[in-house]
Amino acid sequence: MIPLPLSRIAELAGGVVTGLPPDGPEPVVRGPVVIDSREAGPGALFAALPGERADGHDFAPAALAGGASAVLAARPVDGPAVVVPDVQEALGLLARGVLAGLPDAVVTGVTGSAGKTSTKDLIAQVIERSGPTIAPVGSFNNEIGLPLTALRADEGTRHLVLEMGARGVGHIAYLCGIARPRIGVVLNVGSAHLGEFGGKAAVAQAKGEMVEALPAGGTAVLNADDPLVASMASRTVAGVVTFGRSADATVRAEDESLDDAGRPRFTLVTPEGKAPVALRLAGGHMVPNALAAAAVARAAGMGVEDVADALSQAGPRSRWRMEVTDRADGVTVINDAYNANPESTRAALDVLAHLARGRRAFVVLGEMAELGDTSVAEHVKIGQHVARSGVAGLVLVGDAAAPVAEGAAQVGSWTGELVQVDDVGAAVTALRERLRPQDVVLVKGSRVVGLERVAEALLSGGARA
């Protein structure tokens, strides 16, 4: 973060300075901006956000005692503070003001129903070759996480890669108002959050807010293989670059294959030339993500060979997303438990099937949340996909995942074992009773289920309890 005196923070955030000693120097915030008082070291700004279980204002004394220069608060605290009407809104205003003073920092925004975090991680690892780059680890993609990431930028930042999520129409437009992208990526319009949006048309409307925010000199990076995304070209004044497997995509893949570990190999094709790519990430669904990253890097002026080499060197940065780990006894655990929707779950099941050739496969599934009226039908379809994959065992966690069993039962040729359990602990017990050396197990579910604990338990213990 660029150093800012407290009075300047108040000006940008729409607040007033309180709690200063009458004769003392004005505090200067040198960053970072944090929302956890335990992370508030010397020079930090602690944002006292209200929470479901605790009020951040209660932790302001601890933050100041830890060295924080000041608190961003909704009411005066015992120490230096900028008092604002709404702390969350003030975070956004502060981030917008800071970025306005950094015109050389190119903001790349990434949105889509699936693959945002993996693509953001790939973009960051490729584009950092062309200059200092800031990107969040994990999914800091909302009204709090995005400004916290943006506030890490300083005069040396050349690229700021931001993931932008949405729970409804207008959310991405709000985030773009904080950090206006010069390059905007729309990956896909899928089934995630259909319960909140009400249908794919509303999802497409919301995701398209990304390209509507781009300036005339910017670049919209659109998925040529998704008609709803490709049609967004008409909603932007920016230049349009497409990516995908389509023959008419600006940036595309040829000669795709998967190695024994399920990692894609392909030829990256651009108008400027071709180059081979060997990804270190598992799953054919990573190819479009890599192509989107290549399109962003191309828009930033990187050459095709440099882009291909960077993609081939890129690894996983955010946890619980297609983490493939081999235990000492040969059991392979695929931890893809960060979140789940129908598209990402089918992709993960395809990776499982590829890795399990000649080996027994197990899958642990929790619910795919926020699907609204389509929830039961989508879970049934996933059950059919599981059964057709030929897994030896299916472990379902929680009542909301029960329709998966109905779908699996509809595939008469499936002879695998179905186990339904209430919680994570029971799922771990069921697996430890069944897994044998050389088996492969996939763990997948929405964030609310917390299935990463299943994968962690399997990796910390043996095949049997």
Protein Blocks (a to p, Z undefined) as FASTA:
>chain_A
ZZddfklmmmmnopacehiafkbccdddebjadfbfklmcghiacdddddfkbcfklmmm
mmmmnopabdcdfbdceddddddfblklmmmmmmmmmmmmmmkbccdddedjehklmmmm
mmmmmmmmnoccdddehjdfbfklmmmmmmmpcfklmbdcdddddfbehjlmmmmmmmcc
fbdcdfbdcfehklmnopaklmmmmmmmmmmmpcfklccdddfklmklmmmmmmccbdcd
dedjbfkbfbdcehiacdfkopacdddddfkbccddddfbecjklmmmmmmmmmmmmmno
pafklmmmmmmmpccfbghiapacddfkopacddfkkbccfklmmmmmmmmmmmmgoiac
dddddddehkljmlmmmmmmmmmmmmmnopabdcdedjklmmmmmmmmmmmkbccdcddd
fblklmmmmmmmmpcghiacdddddfklopmmmmmmmmmmcfbZZ
